Amino acid sequence: MNTPPRHARFLSIVLATALVASLMSTPAWAQSSTESPRPLSREEVLADAALAKRAGLDRFQDPEIQLLMPEAYAAAQAEYRKLREGVAFQQEVSRIKLAQAR
């Protein structure tokens, strides 16, 4: 059985965690509109994953850890939501765009 490299699995778990966390919270842009949210750009997805990691959600990739440390997991989710709904998200998107332009 051929398994993906460890870092590829880790990145996919981080991205999945970020996606689940973002779906569980209601983003600020979704609150102000009744229409369907637009798809995220590649830069926005990368920024979202970076913010999830910055908030510490990558430590909770295993559901058992989430159950063993519910307060820490909730704190990481709250930090992620704060970053995602604040200016940090647009700053990260801009940083990624600038890095890609080089």
N, C-alpha and C positions, 0 to 999 in steps of 0.2 A: 504494500500500500504506500503510495507516494503522498507525503504530507507536505504542506507549504512550510517555508522556513518560519522559525519562531517569530521573527520581527513582522512578517506578513500577517500571521495569526494575531499578534498583539495589536497591530494597526487596525485590523478588521474588527477586533473586539472593542477597541477604543471608539472607532467610528460608530459601531452599533450602539454602544453605551450612550454616546452623545446623541444619536438619533432618538433613542428611547427616552432619554432625559428631556430632550427638546419637545418630544411629542407629549410627555407627561405634563410639562408646564405650558402655559398659554403665553406665547411671546407677545410683546407689546404691540407689534404691528398687526397681529391677528385680533387683538382686542378692539382696535379702532376701525376695523373693516368688517363688513358682512360678506364680502366676496371670498372665494377660495384663495388661500395663500399661493403665491407664485413659487415655482420651483427655485431651489437655491442654485446659484452659480457654483462652479468648481471652487473658486476662491472662498465663497461663503461656507462651503462644506469643510474646506481645510481650516478656515478660521474657527468654525464651530468645534471641530475636533481639537484644535489647539487650546481653546478655552475650556473644553471638558477636561483636558489633561492638566491645564493650569489649576483648575478647581480641585483636582485630585480624584476625579471619577475613574481614572485608569487603575487606581488601586482596588477598585471594586468590580473588576471584570468577572469574577467568580460569584455567582449568586449566593453561595454559602458565606462568603465574606460579608456580603450585604446583610445577611441574616444575623451574623455574629457581631457585627458592628453597626447596628441601625442608626445610632446617633451620629457617628462619623459619616456614614453614607448620606444621611439627610443633610448634614452640614455641607458636604461636598456638592450635593444637588442644589442646595440654596446658593452656594457660592457660584456654581455654574450659571444658574438663572440670573443672578445679579450681573455677572460678566456678560452674559448673552443679551440681556435686555438693556445694558448700559452702552456707553461709548466704546468700551473695550472691543466689542464685536466689530464695529466699523473701523477702528484703528487696526485690528488684526487683518481685516480684509484689505485695507490699504497697504499694510506692510507686505502682505503676500503678493498683491498686484505689483508693487514696486520691485520686489525680489524677482518676480517672473519677467519683468521688463528689462532686467539687466542681462 
